[in-house]
Amino acid sequence: MRCGMEDVFVKADALAKAVGECEDYKNLLAAGEKLAAEESTRKNVRDYLILQAKLAYAQSMGDKPVKKKIEELNRLADIIKNKPTAMEYLQAYNTWQSKAGEIYQIIQNSMAEGMSILDQ
C-alpha cells in the first residue's frame, strides 16, 4: 500500500490528538499551571532545567563540567527539593520527557532507514 503525504499528515494529527489525551501529558500541564502561580519557584525550576541541559550537552561533547555550574545546579536543587509545587512539576516533567523521548525515538527510527544510504 502506497502511503501519500496526506496520510502521513493525518496520522501526525492523530498522534498530536493522542498526546493531548495522554494522562501523563495532562499531568504535566496541570503541574505547570500550579507552578506558574509561583513565579520565583517557576524561575528556579526553569533555571535548574536549563542548567541541567547545558551540563548534559557539555558532557556529551566531551567537555568537563565546570565546578561553578555544578555548584549552581546543586544550589538550585536544594531550593527546589523543599518546594512541593516544583517537585510535582519535575516529576510530571520527567515522566512526560521519558515517554516523549520514546515516541520521538520511534519516529526517528522510522525515518533513519531512508538516511542509511549515507552510512555506507
Phi and psi restraints in degrees (value plus and minus 20) as a CYANA .aco file:
   2 ARG   PHI    -102.5   -62.5
   2 ARG   PSI     115.0   155.0
   3 CYS   PHI    -129.0   -89.0
   3 CYS   PSI      91.5   131.5
   4 GLY   PHI    -101.9   -61.9
   4 GLY   PSI     144.4   184.4
   5 MET   PHI     -81.0   -41.0
   5 MET   PSI     -52.5   -12.5
   6 GLU   PHI     -79.2   -39.2
   6 GLU   PSI     -61.1   -21.1
   7 ASP   PHI     -83.6   -43.6
   7 ASP   PSI     -59.8   -19.8
   8 VAL   PHI     -82.5   -42.5
   8 VAL   PSI     -63.7   -23.7
   9 PHE   PHI     -86.8   -46.8
   9 PHE   PSI     -57.9   -17.9
  10 VAL   PHI     -82.1   -42.1
  10 VAL   PSI     -63.4   -23.4
  11 LYS   PHI     -89.6   -49.6
  11 LYS   PSI     -54.5   -14.5
  12 ALA   PHI     -84.7   -44.7
  12 ALA   PSI     -60.7   -20.7
  13 ASP   PHI     -83.1   -43.1
  13 ASP   PSI     -59.5   -19.5
  14 ALA   PHI     -84.1   -44.1
  14 ALA   PSI     -59.5   -19.5
  15 LEU   PHI     -83.0   -43.0
  15 LEU   PSI     -63.7   -23.7
  16 ALA   PHI     -80.2   -40.2
  16 ALA   PSI     -61.4   -21.4
  17 LYS   PHI     -85.6   -45.6
  17 LYS   PSI     -62.5   -22.5
  18 ALA   PHI     -82.4   -42.4
  18 ALA   PSI     -59.2   -19.2
  19 VAL   PHI     -80.4   -40.4
  19 VAL   PSI     -66.8   -26.8
  20 GLY   PHI     -81.6   -41.6
  20 GLY   PSI     -44.7    -4.7
  21 GLU   PHI    -114.5   -74.5
  21 GLU   PSI     -26.6    13.4
  22 CYS   PHI     -90.8   -50.8
  22 CYS   PSI     111.9   151.9
  23 GLU   PHI     -80.1   -40.1
  23 GLU   PSI     -60.4   -20.4
  24 ASP   PHI     -83.7   -43.7
  24 ASP   PSI     -57.5   -17.5
  25 TYR   PHI     -89.6   -49.6
  25 TYR   PSI     -61.6   -21.6
  26 LYS   PHI     -82.1   -42.1
  26 LYS   PSI     -58.8   -18.8
  27 ASN   PHI     -82.8   -42.8
  27 ASN   PSI     -59.7   -19.7
  28 LEU   PHI     -82.9   -42.9
  28 LEU   PSI     -64.9   -24.9
  29 LEU   PHI     -82.5   -42.5
  29 LEU   PSI     -63.2   -23.2
  30 ALA   PHI     -84.6   -44.6
  30 ALA   PSI     -63.0   -23.0
  31 ALA   PHI     -85.3   -45.3
  31 ALA   PSI     -54.6   -14.6
  32 GLY   PHI     -86.3   -46.3
  32 GLY   PSI     -57.4   -17.4
  33 GLU   PHI     -84.2   -44.2
  33 GLU   PSI     -61.9   -21.9
  34 LYS   PHI     -84.1   -44.1
  34 LYS   PSI     -63.2   -23.2
  35 LEU   PHI     -84.0   -44.0
  35 LEU   PSI     -58.5   -18.5
  36 ALA   PHI     -80.8   -40.8
  36 ALA   PSI     -45.7    -5.7
  37 ALA   PHI     -95.7   -55.7
  37 ALA   PSI     -33.2     6.8
  38 GLU   PHI    -137.2   -97.2
  38 GLU   PSI      66.7   106.7
  39 GLU   PHI     -74.7   -34.7
  39 GLU   PSI     -67.8   -27.8
  40 SER   PHI     -87.5   -47.5
  40 SER   PSI     -57.7   -17.7
  41 THR   PHI     -86.7   -46.7
  41 THR   PSI     -61.9   -21.9
  42 ARG   PHI     -78.9   -38.9
  42 ARG   PSI     -63.1   -23.1
  43 LYS   PHI     -85.0   -45.0
  43 LYS   PSI     -61.9   -21.9
  44 ASN   PHI     -81.9   -41.9
  44 ASN   PSI     -63.6   -23.6
  45 VAL   PHI     -84.6   -44.6
  45 VAL   PSI     -64.8   -24.8
  46 ARG   PHI     -78.8   -38.8
  46 ARG   PSI     -68.8   -28.8
  47 ASP   PHI     -81.5   -41.5
  47 ASP   PSI     -60.3   -20.3
  48 TYR   PHI     -81.8   -41.8
  48 TYR   PSI     -69.0   -29.0
  49 LEU   PHI     -85.9   -45.9
  49 LEU   PSI     -58.7   -18.7
  50 ILE   PHI     -85.2   -45.2
  50 ILE   PSI     -67.2   -27.2
  51 LEU   PHI     -85.2   -45.2
  51 LEU   PSI     -59.9   -19.9
  52 GLN   PHI     -80.3   -40.3
  52 GLN   PSI     -63.6   -23.6
  53 ALA   PHI     -86.1   -46.1
  53 ALA   PSI     -61.1   -21.1
  54 LYS   PHI     -83.0   -43.0
  54 LYS   PSI     -63.3   -23.3
  55 LEU   PHI     -85.3   -45.3
  55 LEU   PSI     -60.8   -20.8
  56 ALA   PHI     -83.8   -43.8
  56 ALA   PSI     -61.6   -21.6
  57 TYR   PHI     -83.7   -43.7
  57 TYR   PSI     -67.0   -27.0
  58 ALA   PHI     -79.7   -39.7
  58 ALA   PSI     -61.5   -21.5
  59 GLN   PHI     -85.4   -45.4
  59 GLN   PSI     -59.7   -19.7
  60 SER   PHI     -86.3   -46.3
  60 SER   PSI     -43.8    -3.8
  61 MET   PHI    -109.6   -69.6
  61 MET   PSI     -18.1    21.9
  62 GLY   PHI      68.9   108.9
  62 GLY   PSI     -16.1    23.9
  63 ASP   PHI     -96.9   -56.9
  63 ASP   PSI     126.0   166.0
  64 LYS   PHI    -100.7   -60.7
  64 LYS   PSI     116.3   156.3
  65 PRO   PHI     -80.8   -40.8
  65 PRO   PSI     119.7   159.7
  66 VAL   PHI     -99.9   -59.9
  66 VAL   PSI     108.7   148.7
  67 LYS   PHI     -74.6   -34.6
  67 LYS   PSI     -61.0   -21.0
  68 LYS   PHI     -81.6   -41.6
  68 LYS   PSI     -59.9   -19.9
  69 LYS   PHI     -90.5   -50.5
  69 LYS   PSI     -56.7   -16.7
  70 ILE   PHI     -85.8   -45.8
  70 ILE   PSI     -61.5   -21.5
  71 GLU   PHI     -82.3   -42.3
  71 GLU   PSI     -60.1   -20.1
  72 GLU   PHI     -85.9   -45.9
  72 GLU   PSI     -61.3   -21.3
  73 LEU   PHI     -82.1   -42.1
  73 LEU   PSI     -63.2   -23.2
  74 ASN   PHI     -85.2   -45.2
  74 ASN   PSI     -57.9   -17.9
  75 ARG   PHI     -83.4   -43.4
  75 ARG   PSI     -64.8   -24.8
  76 LEU   PHI     -85.0   -45.0
  76 LEU   PSI     -59.0   -19.0
  77 ALA   PHI     -81.5   -41.5
  77 ALA   PSI     -59.9   -19.9
  78 ASP   PHI     -83.5   -43.5
  78 ASP   PSI     -58.6   -18.6
  79 ILE   PHI     -87.7   -47.7
  79 ILE   PSI     -67.7   -27.7
  80 ILE   PHI     -86.1   -46.1
  80 ILE   PSI     -58.5   -18.5
  81 LYS   PHI     -83.8   -43.8
  81 LYS   PSI     -37.5     2.5
  82 ASN   PHI    -117.2   -77.2
  82 ASN   PSI     -10.7    29.3
  83 LYS   PHI    -140.5  -100.5
  83 LYS   PSI      85.5   125.5
  84 PRO   PHI     -75.4   -35.4
  84 PRO   PSI     -56.5   -16.5
  85 THR   PHI     -85.2   -45.2
  85 THR   PSI     -60.2   -20.2
  86 ALA   PHI     -86.2   -46.2
  86 ALA   PSI     -63.9   -23.9
  87 MET   PHI     -86.0   -46.0
  87 MET   PSI     -58.9   -18.9
  88 GLU   PHI     -82.5   -42.5
  88 GLU   PSI     -64.6   -24.6
  89 TYR   PHI     -83.4   -43.4
  89 TYR   PSI     -67.9   -27.9
  90 LEU   PHI     -82.4   -42.4
  90 LEU   PSI     -56.4   -16.4
  91 GLN   PHI     -84.6   -44.6
  91 GLN   PSI     -66.6   -26.6
  92 ALA   PHI     -84.4   -44.4
  92 ALA   PSI     -60.6   -20.6
  93 TYR   PHI     -81.0   -41.0
  93 TYR   PSI     -68.6   -28.6
  94 ASN   PHI     -85.5   -45.5
  94 ASN   PSI     -59.4   -19.4
  95 THR   PHI     -81.7   -41.7
  95 THR   PSI     -68.0   -28.0
  96 TRP   PHI     -87.2   -47.2
  96 TRP   PSI     -61.5   -21.5
  97 GLN   PHI     -78.8   -38.8
  97 GLN   PSI     -58.8   -18.8
  98 SER   PHI     -83.1   -43.1
  98 SER   PSI     -67.6   -27.6
  99 LYS   PHI     -87.4   -47.4
  99 LYS   PSI     -62.6   -22.6
 100 ALA   PHI     -82.7   -42.7
 100 ALA   PSI     -57.2   -17.2
 101 GLY   PHI     -82.9   -42.9
 101 GLY   PSI     -60.1   -20.1
 102 GLU   PHI     -85.6   -45.6
 102 GLU   PSI     -62.3   -22.3
 103 ILE   PHI     -82.3   -42.3
 103 ILE   PSI     -66.3   -26.3
 104 TYR   PHI     -80.6   -40.6
 104 TYR   PSI     -60.8   -20.8
 105 GLN   PHI     -82.8   -42.8
 105 GLN   PSI     -60.8   -20.8
 106 ILE   PHI     -81.0   -41.0
 106 ILE   PSI     -66.6   -26.6
 107 ILE   PHI     -85.0   -45.0
 107 ILE   PSI     -65.2   -25.2
 108 GLN   PHI     -81.5   -41.5
 108 GLN   PSI     -62.5   -22.5
 109 ASN   PHI     -82.2   -42.2
 109 ASN   PSI     -58.5   -18.5
 110 SER   PHI     -87.7   -47.7
 110 SER   PSI     -47.8    -7.8
 111 MET   PHI    -110.6   -70.6
 111 MET   PSI     -39.6     0.4
 112 ALA   PHI     -86.6   -46.6
 112 ALA   PSI     -50.8   -10.8
 113 GLU   PHI     -78.0   -38.0
 113 GLU   PSI     -60.2   -20.2
 114 GLY   PHI     -87.5   -47.5
 114 GLY   PSI     -40.8    -0.8
 115 MET   PHI    -115.4   -75.4
 115 MET   PSI     -28.2    11.8
 116 SER   PHI     -82.3   -42.3
 116 SER   PSI     -41.7    -1.7
 117 ILE   PHI     -78.9   -38.9
 117 ILE   PSI     -48.2    -8.2
 118 LEU   PHI     -93.9   -53.9
 118 LEU   PSI     -38.1     1.9
 119 ASP   PHI     -97.9   -57.9
 119 ASP   PSI     -33.3     6.7
